[in-house]
Amino acid sequence: MSNLLAGKTALVLGIANKWSIAYAIASAFVREGATLVLTYQGERQRETVEELGAELKATKILNCDVTKQEELDALVAELKNLSPTVDAVVHSIAFANRDDLSRPFLATSREGYTLALDVSSYSLVAVARALTPLMTNGGSITTLTYLGSTRVVQNYNVMGVAKAALEACVRYLANELGPQKIRVNCISAGPIKTTSARGIRDFSKVLDGVAAIAPLRRNTDPAEVGDTAVFLASDMGRGVTGNILFVDAGFQIVALGAAG
Ligand SMILES: NC(=O)c1ccc[n+]([C@@H]2O[C@H](COP(=O)([O-])OP(=O)(O)OC[C@H]3O[C@@H](n4cnc5c(N)ncnc54)[C@H](O)[C@@H]3O)[C@@H](O)[C@H]2O)c1
């Protein structure tokens, strides 16, 4: 531990279980000395996230469905009682109907499209609007994206559109919040076996394809995403905003068949 986040309060949204990318990020934050606050999405997740939160010595574990403004407001009210400032926010949240991640993209329903964009893109704007009044010393907001935003990845479908919108949200937020010394970035992670990823049809084929041709000839370790999130949340990342950092074993630079 090098205490890169000592004295900082970090809010991490998006732990469902120990396989969640948010869990790897929260673990890295704690290792670096952050004071941690976690959220869970509804009663169904509470017990698991409370157990993980206890293990990580989180100061508080609060309920927050990001599609419900009243729950975001309640989260902010609780945080105000807890800490004078919030320094780092991690948004590690996405959702699309399983059907929309397996049938042809052309068949995406209006409701499925709206839902995916609401949970996976708009929620970053809602979270930033709710939390920035508490980020009075400046700070960092980090979200998670995927290469399917700019390239066609089979079955990623509406989630690719949601990630494209999310990346655009990052740029607009970074520009508006820069004068308050709040930086906004995305980490574009390579494919990782999590509960959400299992909802994508033939996901294991994607993992195999990446391991075969990524420059590092392997998949992404969630801990690598955690360490990059530490960099962005720390003062080491003070000059970085509006950016997409790829943590993907280098996969995004290669074209199919590039492995030698
Ligand atoms: N796993 C991958 O291969 C991969 C790659 C690149 C980016 N990502 C992104 O990483 C992020 C985290 O996903 P993950 O792979 O860790 O899966 P995960 O299933 O562990 O995490 C997704 C989280 O989103 C939360 N969520 C969904 N709807 C919500 C709502 N309305 N309110 C609050 N929370 C809600 C879930 O509760 C869950 O905790 C997502 O944005 C995902 O798109 C994942």
The ligand as a Gaussian input file, in Angstrom:
#p B3LYP/6-31G(d) Opt

LIG

0 1
 N      -17.591000      -7.372000     -17.288000
 C      -17.113000      -6.850000     -18.407000
 O      -16.667000      -7.556000     -19.316000
 C      -17.105000      -5.355000     -18.587000
 C      -16.233000      -4.794000     -19.534000
 C      -16.231000      -3.402000     -19.715000
 C      -17.100000      -2.619000     -18.956000
 N      -17.946000      -3.211000     -18.045000
 C      -18.834000      -2.341000     -17.275000
 O      -18.491000      -2.422000     -15.912000
 C      -19.612000      -1.989000     -15.145000
 C      -19.836000      -2.984000     -14.014000
 O      -20.297000      -4.229000     -14.537000
 P      -19.748000      -5.647000     -14.046000
 O      -19.248000      -6.343000     -15.231000
 O      -18.911000      -5.468000     -12.839000
 O      -21.091000      -6.428000     -13.668000
 P      -21.939000      -6.488000     -12.301000
 O      -23.196000      -7.199000     -12.687000
 O      -21.154000      -7.063000     -11.213000
 O      -22.224000      -4.961000     -11.982000
 C      -23.257000      -4.219000     -12.576000
 C      -23.866000      -3.411000     -11.464000
 O      -24.849000      -2.508000     -11.990000
 C      -25.822000      -2.379000     -10.968000
 N      -27.055000      -1.788000     -11.452000
 C      -27.801000      -2.137000     -12.545000
 N      -28.902000      -1.369000     -12.595000
 C      -28.848000      -0.514000     -11.534000
 C      -29.698000       0.496000     -11.033000
 N      -30.853000       0.807000     -11.622000
 N      -29.310000       1.176000      -9.923000
 C      -28.150000       0.884000      -9.281000
 N      -27.319000      -0.085000      -9.699000
 C      -27.671000      -0.779000     -10.804000
 C      -26.023000      -3.810000     -10.503000
 O      -26.713000      -3.858000      -9.278000
 C      -24.592000      -4.283000     -10.413000
 O      -24.066000      -4.019000      -9.143000
 C      -20.768000      -1.877000     -16.131000
 O      -20.889000      -0.525000     -16.521000
 C      -20.292000      -2.718000     -17.288000
 O      -20.910000      -2.361000     -18.508000
 C      -17.946000      -4.557000     -17.845000

